[in-house]
Amino acid sequence: MSTNTIRKILLPQLIAPTSPFESAEILEPFVWTSSALKTFRRCKRLFYWKYLLRLNRRIRNKNLFIGGLFHEVLGQWYRSKHSSMAKVAEKIITPGVNQLEAEAALYDQDDYDDIMTDVHMLTGMLVGYSRVYGVDRLEWDIERKGIEQEFEVNMGDFIYRGKIDLCARRRSKHKIKKASLFEHKTASRIDESYIDRLSLDTQVRGYVFGAIHGLGIPVDEVIYDVVKKCKLRRKGDETLKQYYERIAEDYEMRPGFYFYREALKFDKSDIDAFEYEVRQTHREFRLLVADMANPLDPREWGINDAACREFFRLCEFHSCCTECVDARTGLLFEQRDSLHQELTDISD
């Protein structure tokens, strides 16, 4: 930065009178999700933008978009023991491609090409998944209502809410086993640091808590089901169908490279500890709000500057913290109707 550059760091206000958004609000009873919990712990100002002002960036986060499509296709595929993965993928992914094409003007060309590459890769990934794990639909008792099922736990003065990917029971001739939850994930890499943190993952423990206390399902394990993204790129003379098949064959031939599954066991003490964490976070939230002169003013919500740049990218709400939220911001963000729209959006 030039020594002659002068930057206005402290703004007199962060929300301009010309802001196109409705005022922030704290809904009662407040609803917590695993995403809200992690965001509150990560950065209080980011929490304000996402869960009080309910802003959502118009440009789609690539990983969330791909992960959402992946979840939706798997959900439809597991609902029927006879459905074709290729047909299910085409039915769900095609509208996603059309939506991205319609929004192309919002993206930098490199970002647009990057997300479209991953979308086209997704069908091959899913077909490969079905060839490796297709036997699951025969070996597990899977109830349709246990797929992408929402739960809600009344915690007294607040609510904990979420959505489980898949609930199933392994067939046994001798006894009915407790249900297992499946948590499907896509990842660019699967290393020791990714694996070692799984037992502490807020989302995973929250799903067990929600299944037991929100749905009345006795659960003691989560099968963490991770699929690594493929780096094969389409050749110039390949049709999309040929590209999908080449990717699917690679997944089928190298399952140890692309797939990782681990059964995570949880007992009552783990679930009780998670409940304590949720209540503790809500208590901290209430005390923080009570101590503020105006909790609807973003300046009251502290910044964790360590979260401003992670994974070599600026936080998507960086401009909200460094500039005044005005009509220009409305071109970059939209205001969600629902506080926790991630429970129904494919972008979660």
C-alpha positions in Angstrom: 0.0 0.0 0.0 1.3 3.4 -0.9 2.4 5.6 2.1 0.3 8.4 0.6 -2.9 6.3 0.7 -5.4 7.5 3.2 -8.2 5.2 4.2 -11.3 6.0 6.3 -11.2 3.1 8.8 -13.9 4.2 11.3 -17.2 5.0 9.6 -19.8 7.1 11.4 -22.4 4.5 10.5 -22.5 1.1 8.8 -26.1 1.2 7.7 -27.0 4.1 5.4 -30.5 5.8 5.4 -30.6 4.7 1.7 -30.1 1.0 2.6 -32.6 -1.1 0.5 -32.9 -3.7 3.3 -35.5 -3.9 6.1 -34.1 -3.3 9.6 -32.3 -6.0 11.5 -34.4 -7.9 14.1 -33.9 -10.4 16.8 -36.8 -12.9 16.4 -38.4 -14.5 19.4 -38.0 -17.3 20.3 -34.6 -17.2 18.7 -33.7 -20.2 16.5 -30.3 -21.7 16.5 -28.8 -24.0 13.9 -25.3 -25.6 13.6 -24.4 -22.9 11.1 -25.6 -20.1 13.4 -23.7 -21.5 16.3 -20.4 -21.8 14.3 -20.9 -18.3 12.9 -21.5 -16.7 16.3 -18.4 -18.3 17.7 -16.4 -17.3 14.6 -17.2 -13.6 14.3 -20.0 -11.6 16.1 -20.2 -9.0 13.2 -20.5 -11.8 10.6 -23.3 -13.2 12.8 -25.1 -9.9 12.7 -25.0 -9.7 8.9 -26.2 -13.2 8.4 -28.7 -13.8 11.2 -30.0 -10.4 12.3 -29.9 -8.4 9.0 -30.4 -11.8 7.1 -28.1 -10.9 4.2 -27.2 -13.4 1.6 -24.6 -12.8 -1.1 -26.1 -13.0 -4.6 -23.1 -14.7 -6.0 -23.3 -18.3 -5.0 -20.6 -19.9 -2.8 -19.2 -22.7 -5.0 -18.7 -25.2 -2.3 -22.2 -24.6 -0.8 -23.9 -24.8 -4.2 -22.1 -28.0 -5.2 -22.7 -29.5 -1.8 -26.4 -28.6 -1.9 -26.9 -30.2 -5.3 -25.0 -33.3 -4.1 -27.3 -33.6 -1.1 -30.4 -33.2 -3.1 -29.5 -35.8 -5.7 -28.5 -38.3 -3.0 -31.7 -37.7 -1.2 -33.8 -38.5 -4.3 -31.6 -41.5 -5.1 -32.0 -43.1 -1.7 -35.7 -42.6 -1.7 -36.1 -45.3 -4.4 -34.2 -48.6 -4.6 -34.7 -48.7 -8.3 -33.9 -45.1 -9.4 -31.0 -44.4 -11.8 -28.4 -42.1 -10.3 -27.7 -40.6 -13.8 -31.4 -39.8 -14.4 -31.8 -38.3 -10.9 -28.7 -36.2 -11.3 -29.8 -34.9 -14.7 -33.3 -34.0 -13.3 -31.8 -32.0 -10.4 -28.5 -30.6 -11.7 -29.9 -29.3 -15.1 -32.1 -26.6 -13.4 -29.0 -25.7 -11.4 -27.0 -25.2 -14.5 -29.7 -23.2 -16.1 -29.9 -21.0 -13.0 -26.2 -20.3 -13.1 -26.3 -19.5 -16.7 -29.0 -16.9 -16.0 -26.9 -15.4 -13.3 -23.7 -15.4 -15.3 -23.5 -11.6 -15.4 -23.0 -11.5 -11.6 -19.7 -13.5 -11.7 -16.2 -12.8 -12.6 -15.4 -15.0 -15.7 -12.8 -17.1 -13.8 -15.2 -17.7 -10.9 -18.0 -18.6 -13.3 -15.8 -21.0 -15.2 -14.7 -22.6 -11.9 -18.2 -23.2 -10.6 -19.5 -24.5 -13.9 -16.5 -27.0 -14.1 -17.5 -28.4 -10.7 -21.2 -28.6 -11.6 -20.3 -30.6 -14.8 -18.0 -32.9 -12.7 -20.8 -33.6 -10.2 -22.8 -36.0 -12.3 -19.8 -38.3 -12.8 -19.0 -38.1 -9.1 -22.6 -39.1 -8.2 -22.7 -42.0 -10.7 -19.4 -43.2 -9.3 -20.8 -43.0 -5.8 -23.8 -45.1 -6.8 -21.5 -47.8 -8.3 -19.5 -48.0 -5.1 -22.3 -47.6 -2.5 -25.3 -48.9 -4.4 -25.5 -51.9 -2.2 -26.5 -49.6 0.7 -30.0 -49.3 -0.6 -30.4 -53.1 -0.2 -28.5 -53.6 3.1 -30.1 -50.8 5.0 -33.7 -50.1 6.0 -34.3 -46.6 4.8 -37.5 -44.8 5.6 -38.5 -42.1 3.1 -39.4 -39.8 6.0 -35.8 -40.2 7.3 -34.3 -38.5 4.3 -33.6 -34.8 4.5 -35.9 -34.6 7.5 -36.1 -31.5 9.6 -36.1 -31.5 13.4 -36.9 -28.9 16.0 -36.1 -29.0 19.7 -37.8 -26.7 22.1 -35.1 -25.5 24.5 -37.4 -23.3 26.6 -36.6 -19.8 25.7 -35.1 -20.7 22.3 -35.2 -23.4 19.6 -32.6 -25.6 18.1 -33.4 -26.7 14.5 -31.7 -28.7 11.8 -32.1 -31.2 9.0 -30.6 -34.7 8.9 -29.3 -36.1 5.6 -30.3 -39.8 6.0 -31.5 -42.0 8.9 -31.3 -45.8 8.4 -31.1 -49.1 10.3 -28.8 -51.9 9.3 -30.8 -55.1 8.8 -30.1 -57.8 11.4 -31.7 -61.3 11.8 -31.3 -61.2 15.6 -32.3 -57.7 16.7 -33.3 -54.3 15.6 -30.3 -52.1 15.8 -30.4 -48.4 16.7 -30.7 -46.0 13.8 -27.6 -44.6 12.2 -27.4 -41.1 10.8 -25.5 -40.5 7.6 -23.8 -37.2 7.1 -22.9 -36.7 3.4 -20.0 -34.3 2.6 -18.0 -33.3 -0.5 -14.4 -32.1 0.1 -11.5 -30.9 -2.0 -9.1 -32.9 0.1 -9.3 -35.5 2.9 -6.4 -35.4 5.2 -5.7 -36.1 8.9 -6.7 -32.7 10.0 -10.1 -33.2 8.3 -10.6 -36.6 9.9 -9.3 -35.9 13.4 -11.9 -33.1 14.0 -15.0 -35.1 13.0 -15.9 -36.2 16.5 -16.0 -32.5 17.6 -18.0 -31.3 14.6 -20.9 -29.1 15.9 -23.1 -30.1 13.0 -22.6 -33.9 13.5 -23.3 -33.8 17.3 -26.2 -31.5 16.7 -27.8 -34.0 14.3 -27.6 -36.7 17.0 -29.1 -34.3 19.6 -31.9 -33.3 17.2 -32.7 -36.9 16.2 -33.1 -38.0 19.8 -34.8 -34.9 21.3 -36.6 -33.6 18.2 -37.6 -36.7 16.4 -37.6 -39.3 19.1 -35.2 -41.5 17.2 -32.7 -43.5 19.3 -29.4 -42.8 17.6 -25.9 -43.6 18.9 -23.8 -43.1 15.7 -23.2 -41.0 12.7 -21.7 -42.4 9.6 -19.6 -39.6 8.2 -19.7 -40.1 4.4 -17.1 -38.0 2.6 -16.6 -37.9 -1.2 -13.5 -36.2 -2.6 -14.0 -33.9 -5.6 -12.5 -35.0 -8.9 -9.8 -33.0 -10.6 -10.2 -34.6 -14.0 -11.1 -31.9 -16.6 -13.1 -32.3 -19.7 -11.2 -32.9 -22.9 -11.8 -30.8 -26.0 -13.2 -33.7 -28.0 -15.4 -35.2 -25.2 -19.2 -35.0 -25.0 -20.6 -34.3 -21.6 -21.8 -37.9 -21.4 -18.3 -39.2 -22.2 -16.8 -36.9 -19.5 -19.3 -38.1 -16.9 -18.5 -41.7 -17.7 -14.7 -41.1 -17.5 -15.1 -39.5 -14.0 -17.5 -42.3 -12.8 -15.0 -44.9 -13.9 -12.2 -43.2 -12.0 -14.3 -43.1 -8.8 -15.2 -46.8 -9.3 -11.6 -47.8 -9.9 -10.1 -45.8 -7.0 -12.6 -45.9 -4.2 -9.9 -45.6 -1.5 -8.7 -42.3 -3.0 -12.1 -40.7 -3.4 -14.3 -42.1 -0.5 -14.0 -42.0 3.2 -16.5 -43.3 5.7 -16.2 -43.4 9.5 -18.8 -44.4 12.1 -18.7 -41.9 14.9 -20.1 -43.2 18.2 -21.8 -40.9 20.7 -23.1 -41.7 24.2 -25.4 -39.8 26.6 -22.5 -37.7 28.0 -21.7 -36.5 24.5 -25.2 -35.4 23.9 -25.5 -33.7 27.3 -22.3 -31.9 26.6 -23.6 -30.6 23.3 -26.8 -29.4 24.9 -24.7 -27.5 27.5 -22.7 -25.9 24.7 -25.9 -24.7 22.9 -27.4 -23.3 26.1 -24.1 -21.7 27.0 -23.9 -20.0 23.5 -27.5 -18.8 23.8 -26.7 -17.4 27.3 -23.7 -15.6 26.0 -25.8 -14.2 23.1 -28.5 -12.9 25.6 -25.9 -11.3 27.9 -24.2 -9.7 24.9 -27.4 -8.2 23.6 -28.5 -7.0 27.1 -25.2 -5.1 27.4 -25.6 -3.3 24.1 -27.0 0.2 23.8 -28.6 -0.8 20.5 -28.2 -4.4 19.5 -29.6 -3.7 16.0 -26.6 -1.5 15.2 -23.8 -3.5 13.6 -21.1 -1.4 15.3 -22.1 -3.0 18.6 -21.1 -6.5 17.3 -17.4 -7.1 17.6 -15.1 -8.1 14.8 -12.8 -11.1 14.8 -10.3 -10.0 12.3 -8.8 -13.5 12.1 -11.9 -14.5 10.2 -11.7 -11.7 7.6 -9.4 -13.8 5.5 -9.6 -17.6 5.6 -8.7 -20.2 3.0 -7.0 -17.5 0.9 -10.2 -15.6 0.4 -11.8 -12.5 2.0 -14.9 -13.0 4.0 -17.9 -12.5 1.7 -19.2 -9.8 4.1 -16.0 -7.9 4.1 -17.4 -5.0 2.1 -20.3 -4.6 4.7 -17.7 -4.0 7.4 -15.5 -1.6 5.5 -18.1 0.3 3.5 -21.5 1.7 4.3 -24.4 -0.6 3.6 -26.3 1.3 1.0 -28.0 0.9 -2.4 -24.8 -0.4 -3.9 -24.7 -3.2 -1.3 -28.1 -4.2 -2.6 -26.5 -5.2 -5.9 -24.3 -7.6 -4.1 -26.6 -9.0 -1.4 -30.3 -9.9 -1.0 -32.2 -10.1 2.2 -33.6 -13.5 3.1 -37.2 -13.9 4.0 -36.4 -16.7 6.5 -33.8 -16.4 9.2 -32.6 -19.9 8.6 -33.3 -20.3 4.9 -30.3 -22.8 4.7 -32.7 -25.5 6.1 -34.6 -25.4 2.8 -32.1 -24.0 0.3 -29.9 -26.3 -1.8 -27.1 -23.8 -1.0 -26.7 -25.2 2.5 
